[in-house]
């Protein structure tokens, strides 16, 4: 028997590894927690950074990577599911590097302008 990750999670893992490399130089004294996000066949990750939240996964209709960034209020607190408004701001990236750049920008914006 084999057990394997969903292909969308495999893609999200690749993006997360690149994001981790991108933020190594950030001077920030807190740890950001990565949680899961699922929307049917879109299985990925969610990161809350200050007032910004970002979810990313392989798009269920293509091989692109969907990155959804918005204010944290636009994501459900129990499921991390983005609101319809947040979905309208989705960016579809052709590469891991492009997706990681969008996620990194959201993290940078969120920690530079914390909620409160």
N, C-alpha and C positions, 0 to 999 in steps of 0.2 A: 504494500500500500504506500502511496505517496500523499503527502500533504504539501500543498503549495499556496503561496499568496495569490490573491486575485491580481490579474495583470495591471489593474489600475493602481493597486498599492505598490507594485513593483516600480511603476513610473513615478509615483509620489515619493518613494524612497530615494530615487535618483535625484529628484528636485531637492528634497530635504538635505541630502548630502552636500549638494552644491550651495544651498543656502547657508549651511553651517560653515563652509569654507568662506563664503562671502562676509559673514558677520564676525569672523574671528578678530578682526581689527577694531570692531566697535568698542568704545569705552562706555560700558553700561554695567552697573553693579548688581543687576538682577538677572535671574535665569528665566527665560521664556519657556513655557510648557507647550509641548506639542500634544494635541489631542486628535482623536479621529473624527472624520466627517464622512457621512455616507448619503448618497442620493441615488438610490437604486444601483445601477452599474457603476456609478462614479464613487469610487472608494478612495479616500485620500486623507489629508491632514488639515488641521485647523490650528492657527497660531494667534494668540491674543497678545498684542503689543501696545500698551497704553490705550489710546482711544480707538486704535485700528485693529481690525481682525481680518485675517486672510485665510481662505480655504483653497486647496489645490488638489487636483486629481486628473487622471486621464479622462478626457471627454468621452461620454458614452456613445456619441455618434461618429467619432472619428479617432484618429491617432493623435490629435492635438491635446495639449494640456490646458485645462481650464483653470484660471486663477480668478478668484472672486475676492475683491478687497472692498471694504466699506467700514463705516463706524461700527464698533462692537455691538451697538444696539440693533443692528440689522441682521444679527445672527441669533438664532434661538439658543437660550442658555443651557438647555438640556441636550439638544441634538447637534448643535453647531450648524444647523441648516440655515443657509442664507435666506433672507426674505426675497420676495419677488423684486423689490426695489434693488437689492444687492445683486441679484442675478442679472439685472439689466446692465450692470457695470462690468460684467465678466469679460475677461481678455482671453483669447484663445491663442496659445503659443505653439509654434512649430518645433521648438527645441527645449531641452532641459535647461540650457543656459538662459534662454529668454524667459522661461517661467521663473527660474530662480532669481533673475534680476527683478521681476515684478514683485515677487514675494519679499525680497530683500528691501526694495524701495518702500513697501508697506510697513515693514518692521522699522526701518529707519524713521519714517514719518511718525509712526506711533510712539516711539521712544523719545523723539525730539519734541513732541507735543502731547504729553501725557494727559489723560482724562482728568477731569477735576474741576 
